Every structure is written in structure tokens, then in C-alpha cells.
């Protein structure tokens, strides 16, 4: 095999890099390998790009800090104005009932309930249910209400709709970590 093939060995077989280095040009290199230079960016474009990429990071950090800051605050305490329309003892606590009108009416009544200990501090009692019963000569009427927790421990709210004026019997039931307790007391709807 004494024949030399073109492109394999000898001067003809040198790589394009060697030829380009010998001549001192990049013209022999493929277009993707030529010594292209990245164009220089102006200062104002660089500043814009920095702000463009930095701004979303700053916004996300601000939102996260705001959420962490607000979560660290204790819940607001809703101070009940006026006097309670009903108060009943239940276990070693006192339950106070408040409405905006200071009495129950036959239509929808928004009621707030506070549970306080002997020292006057609010106490979270767990789950609470409330029931109104009106006994008549021929029928017994019931009005059940769903009692919801508020953001303040020891304060609850509910909506009561007795729909009939009269002397009702209220029943308050608490089921919590301290156990099960019930209290009954009279309520006048007028």
C-alpha cells in the first residue's frame, strides 16, 4: 500500500486547525468555530438587564417577608361592646352572649359568645353547640345553630333564627380537651 490517499497523512492530511495556524487566519475553520466576538453591551443596557433579572427576586423576597411578618403577629382580640344579653356558668367558666341589639329577636341574630375563667381571661373550650327549645301546648320547636370559632381563642360566633317570639330554653354544649359540659338557661325572644 504504497499509495497515499488524499486527506490521510502527509501534507494533504493536516487538519484544518493546523492549516489555519500555519496561514494565520480563521477562514479555513468552520463558521461555528471562527473567532467570533460577543458584541460589547452599552452600560445602560447592562443596567437594564441587571434590574430586569433582579426585580422579580426582590418582589418574591418581599412577599415572603410580608407573609412571615404577618404570621408572627398574634390574632387580634375582638373587644365586645355593650353588655351581654345572657350569662351562664358552665363548669368553672362563664359564658357571655352578645348581640348588637342586646336582645334576641325573631329574625337572624348574630351572636358572639365569650368563655372567660375566674380571672377574666378568655379560654378556648373546643367545639361548641347551641340549641333553643320552645315548648308549647301542642308542639316543641327547636332552633339549632352552628357555632363557629373566631380568630381569637375563647370567642365564638353564630347566627340564631328563632322565628317566634316567646320564652325559649337555651342549651349550650361544649366538647373540648377538658371534657363534655352542658348548661341550660332561659332566653326571651322579643
Secondary structure as GFF3:
##gff-version 3
##sequence-region A 1 190
A	DSSP	three_ten_helix	11	13	.	.	.	ID=ss1
A	DSSP	alpha_helix	16	23	.	.	.	ID=ss2
A	DSSP	alpha_helix	43	72	.	.	.	ID=ss3
A	DSSP	beta_strand	86	90	.	.	.	ID=ss4
A	DSSP	beta_strand	93	98	.	.	.	ID=ss5
A	DSSP	beta_strand	109	116	.	.	.	ID=ss6
A	DSSP	beta_strand	127	135	.	.	.	ID=ss7
A	DSSP	beta_strand	140	146	.	.	.	ID=ss8
A	DSSP	beta_strand	148	149	.	.	.	ID=ss9
A	DSSP	beta_strand	155	160	.	.	.	ID=ss10
A	DSSP	beta_strand	166	176	.	.	.	ID=ss11
A	DSSP	beta_strand	179	189	.	.	.	ID=ss12
###
